[in-house]
Amino acid sequence: MAEVNADATLIPDKAEVWLQLATAGTNLDPAKIPETVDADLEALGWEFSGLIDEKKGIPLNPSIEVKEYNAFGHPRFRVKLKNGKLESGFTVLETNAVTKKIVLPGSAANKIGAPRNVQIFVLYRFLDEDAAEGSRCWVSLTKAPVETKSHGGIIEGELSFAEMVVHHTTDAAGDVFEVVDASADDVEKTFTIDAAVTEYTVTAGADTTAAITTKTASALQSALRALASVQALPTPGVSVTGTTGGPLVATFTAPITPVTATGTGGTVTVA
């Protein structure tokens, strides 16, 4: 049975919605995409929408047209899917300077208007406080209209709410979101091991492994994970893949230097 890795499961403790009103152009400026989950989004031009409904969260609503082709004696002998669409949503619980721009915006800040075409870029950030590497951002790549689907009005003793639906469009590749997670700063190192090598050691950061006598991914991974410099990286520190004899690819969960290897009986190169 495969090992269960609970830390790899996203269990959000917090979700945030950040917005940018779209102007000219269709695609998001790549400079607006954060490099890491904990980046300063305000410095990148994003505006925080405030509290959202934790029960409704951030739903996704995918849809696609199903076209069935029938022939005599052969129902559904062929099926085509076309015109795929994706909507996302969130329910805001605050009336603030940001939400006023998208929830029934009027001609001025002190006005409430009828529904109209408001185009935005949206960034959803999910934070898992128990496993930081599980946190991530979804960043919309193209501008999309945001619709006020319903509004709670004013009720005594109740939070006001506005249910928003974002009608996403796709970029040239057919994508809607770019995902930014803990893998954004992952570093890959490829180990090429000469056939004549009988054992080798690896230096990662300030530490060097014990002699590794088998040329398997599991042997290299175990040796690297025993190093203090690797243990200091976000969990699990490093993962190694590849067939016996190599090349072996080590993926570190954050930048680490140097990464070098020394072989006995032959050369081990790291690139």
Phi, psi and omega per residue, in radians:
M1 nan 2.413 3.141
A2 -1.188 2.573 3.128
E3 -1.237 2.360 3.110
V4 -1.469 2.194 3.126
N5 -1.936 1.635 -3.088
A6 -1.103 -0.534 -3.109
D7 -1.196 -0.299 3.134
A8 -1.492 -0.061 -3.122
T9 -1.662 2.234 3.129
L10 -1.427 2.003 3.027
I11 -2.140 1.582 -2.999
P12 -1.131 2.342 2.984
D13 -1.674 -0.281 -3.056
K14 -2.749 2.473 3.053
A15 -2.290 2.404 -3.123
E16 -2.174 2.572 3.058
V17 -2.077 2.148 3.101
W18 -2.077 2.514 -3.006
L19 -2.265 2.705 2.892
Q20 -2.410 2.210 3.025
L21 -1.172 2.347 -3.117
A22 -1.570 2.465 3.075
T23 -2.089 -2.111 -3.122
A24 -1.241 2.669 3.110
G25 1.524 2.855 -3.103
T26 -1.892 -0.695 -3.041
N27 -1.641 2.669 3.110
L28 -1.240 2.412 3.028
D29 -1.067 2.121 -3.118
P30 -0.952 -0.438 3.131
A31 -1.194 -0.254 -3.140
K32 -1.519 -0.129 3.136
I33 -1.479 2.114 -3.104
P34 -1.153 2.580 3.116
E35 -1.403 -0.487 3.132
T36 -2.367 2.849 -3.114
V37 -1.111 -0.635 -3.068
D38 -1.633 0.350 3.126
A39 -1.104 2.761 3.096
D40 -1.356 1.686 -3.050
L41 -1.212 -0.595 3.127
E42 -1.084 -0.662 3.126
A43 -1.164 -0.405 3.117
L44 -1.548 0.028 3.081
G45 1.699 0.123 3.110
W46 -1.509 2.617 3.128
E47 -2.043 2.328 -3.080
F48 -1.429 2.256 -3.062
S49 -1.397 -0.334 -3.125
G50 1.735 -2.780 -3.068
L51 -1.104 2.461 3.020
I52 -2.205 2.824 -3.104
D53 -1.223 2.037 -3.087
E54 -1.267 -0.428 3.138
K55 -1.270 -0.724 -3.118
K56 -1.464 -0.463 3.084
G57 1.062 -2.438 -3.138
I58 -2.214 1.538 -3.097
P59 -1.327 2.629 2.990
L60 -1.969 2.406 -3.136
N61 -2.201 1.559 3.091
P62 -1.450 2.575 3.067
S63 -2.621 2.723 3.129
I64 -2.746 2.581 3.104
E65 -1.402 2.322 3.106
V66 -1.888 2.020 3.127
K67 -1.877 2.045 -3.120
E68 -1.785 2.438 3.092
Y69 -2.007 2.192 -3.140
N70 -1.982 2.645 3.015
A71 -2.376 2.834 -3.107
F72 -0.969 2.058 3.133
G73 1.392 0.003 -3.101
H74 -2.355 1.347 3.090
P75 -1.182 2.461 3.108
R76 0.902 0.788 3.124
F77 -1.204 -0.266 3.057
R78 -2.671 2.487 3.129
V79 -2.295 2.324 3.061
K80 -2.069 2.481 3.043
L81 -1.953 2.309 -3.113
K82 -2.614 2.887 3.095
N83 0.990 0.886 3.084
G84 -1.180 2.443 -3.139
K85 -2.345 2.741 3.101
L86 -2.449 2.267 3.026
E87 -2.090 2.560 2.987
S88 -2.167 3.031 -3.106
G89 -2.797 2.951 3.060
F90 -2.855 2.682 3.130
T91 -2.012 1.950 -3.104
V92 -1.442 2.517 -3.130
L93 -2.038 0.144 -3.111
E94 -2.188 2.523 2.918
T95 -1.857 1.843 -3.113
N96 -2.465 -3.081 -3.053
A97 -1.061 -0.521 -3.130
V98 -1.388 -0.862 -3.088
T99 -1.167 -0.486 3.102
K100 -1.097 -0.395 3.141
K101 -1.319 -0.344 -3.073
I102 -2.132 -0.372 -3.128
V103 -1.658 1.759 3.140
L104 0.808 0.966 -3.097
P105 -1.161 2.483 3.084
G106 -1.783 -2.936 -3.110
S107 -1.323 -0.245 3.106
A108 -2.589 2.963 -3.070
A109 -1.082 -0.459 -3.105
N110 -1.723 0.344 -3.133
K111 -2.112 2.618 3.008
I112 -2.008 2.255 -3.063
G113 -1.997 3.021 3.040
A114 -1.303 2.803 3.110
P115 -0.967 2.412 3.116
R116 -2.601 3.030 -3.064
N117 -1.333 1.843 3.065
V118 -2.019 2.147 -3.100
Q119 -1.831 2.337 -3.101
I120 -2.399 2.849 2.763
F121 -1.837 2.496 -3.108
V122 -2.241 2.507 3.074
L123 -2.219 2.131 3.069
Y124 -1.798 2.217 3.106
R125 -2.060 2.153 3.119
F126 -1.908 2.221 -3.085
L127 -2.029 2.181 3.057
D128 -1.880 1.812 -3.020
E129 -1.216 -0.395 -3.125
D130 -1.524 -0.354 -3.132
A131 -2.515 1.554 -3.033
A132 -1.000 -0.545 -3.119
E133 -1.221 -0.223 3.084
G134 -1.482 -0.195 3.126
S135 -1.240 2.640 -3.130
R136 -2.804 2.872 3.036
C137 -2.087 2.499 2.908
W138 -1.926 2.141 -3.098
V139 -2.031 2.107 3.142
S140 -1.222 2.388 -3.027
L141 -1.603 -0.372 3.136
T142 -2.257 2.709 3.135
K143 -1.247 2.655 -3.084
A144 -2.585 2.572 3.067
P145 -1.244 2.467 3.096
V146 -1.985 2.254 -3.044
E147 -1.959 2.331 2.965
T148 -1.403 1.760 -3.034
K149 -1.315 -0.663 3.080
S150 -2.732 2.785 -3.126
H151 -2.395 2.337 -3.080
G152 -1.350 -0.164 -3.107
G153 1.158 -2.614 -3.119
I154 -2.094 2.049 3.122
I155 -2.232 2.300 -3.105
E156 -1.016 2.265 3.074
G157 1.321 0.111 -3.109
E158 -2.107 2.617 3.027
L159 -1.228 2.371 2.987
S160 -1.289 2.566 3.130
F161 -2.496 2.722 3.014
A162 -2.394 2.135 -3.113
E163 -1.575 2.100 -3.040
M164 -1.918 2.478 3.050
V165 -2.162 2.248 3.109
V166 -1.822 2.082 -3.103
H167 -1.632 1.583 -2.995
H168 -1.270 2.595 2.930
T169 -1.961 2.956 -3.106
T170 -1.906 2.761 3.037
D171 -1.494 -3.009 -3.065
A172 -1.072 -0.441 3.141
A173 -1.564 -0.011 -3.120
G174 1.463 0.268 -3.096
D175 -1.721 2.644 3.136
V176 -1.915 -0.821 -3.088
F177 -2.090 2.673 2.850
E178 -1.907 2.334 -3.103
V179 -1.701 2.233 3.051
V180 -1.985 2.076 3.131
D181 -2.435 -2.885 -3.068
A182 -1.123 -0.310 -3.139
S183 -1.371 -0.091 -3.076
A184 -1.049 -0.551 -3.139
D185 -1.903 0.335 3.068
D186 -1.072 2.579 3.134
V187 -2.186 2.216 3.123
E188 -1.785 2.373 3.053
K189 -2.236 2.253 -3.127
T190 -1.795 2.182 3.139
F191 -1.770 2.050 3.066
T192 -1.862 2.084 -2.971
I193 -1.952 2.107 3.087
D194 -1.034 2.584 -3.133
A195 -1.065 -0.503 -3.072
A196 -1.423 -0.119 -3.103
V197 -1.162 2.238 3.105
T198 -1.712 -0.509 3.038
E199 -2.813 2.819 3.131
Y200 -2.687 2.819 3.058
T201 -2.160 2.737 3.136
V202 -2.231 2.338 3.013
T203 -1.797 2.178 3.088
A204 -2.284 2.018 -3.046
G205 1.177 -2.240 -3.076
A206 -1.627 0.047 -2.992
D207 -2.172 2.707 3.120
T208 -2.175 2.419 -3.111
T209 -1.256 2.863 2.879
A210 -1.207 2.934 -3.122
A211 -1.079 2.297 3.119
I212 -1.795 2.074 -2.986
T213 -1.808 -0.128 3.057
T214 -2.111 2.568 -3.026
K215 -1.706 0.818 -3.127
T216 -1.877 2.779 3.107
A217 -1.118 -0.687 -3.100
S218 -1.163 -0.627 3.129
A219 -1.163 -0.771 3.129
L220 -1.162 -0.732 -3.139
Q221 -1.080 -0.798 -3.136
S222 -1.084 -0.731 -3.129
A223 -1.141 -0.721 -3.128
L224 -1.212 -0.726 -3.114
R225 -1.179 -0.281 3.097
A226 -1.385 -0.195 -3.091
L227 -1.435 2.423 3.125
A228 -1.076 -0.641 -3.121
S229 -1.128 -0.590 3.121
V230 -1.398 -0.634 3.111
Q231 -1.129 -0.393 3.126
A232 -1.338 -0.234 3.124
L233 -1.389 2.848 3.057
P234 -0.979 2.485 -3.127
T235 -0.961 2.360 0.127
P236 -1.633 0.168 3.127
G237 1.600 -0.961 3.140
V238 -2.772 2.575 3.006
S239 -2.302 2.419 -3.060
V240 -2.121 2.343 3.085
T241 -2.230 2.863 3.108
G242 2.322 2.828 -3.121
T243 -1.524 2.805 3.130
T244 -0.994 2.294 -3.092
G245 1.694 -0.273 3.101
G246 1.492 3.123 -0.014
P247 -1.106 2.630 3.085
L248 -1.992 2.352 -3.102
V249 -1.941 2.054 3.114
A250 -1.770 2.153 3.110
T251 -1.870 1.908 3.116
F252 -1.521 2.524 -3.051
T253 -1.409 0.008 3.066
A254 -2.854 2.836 3.110
P255 -1.022 2.435 3.098
I256 -2.600 2.314 3.138
T257 -2.461 2.604 -0.154
P258 -1.433 2.914 2.935
V259 -2.212 1.887 -3.094
T260 -2.357 2.909 -3.141
A261 -2.490 2.585 3.088
T262 -2.244 2.199 -3.096
G263 -1.858 2.688 3.014
T264 -1.841 2.164 -3.121
G265 1.567 -0.133 3.135
G266 -3.106 -3.038 -3.041
T267 -1.828 2.459 2.975
V268 -2.066 2.029 -3.134
T269 -1.758 2.536 3.128
V270 -2.144 2.187 -3.125
A271 -2.378 nan nan
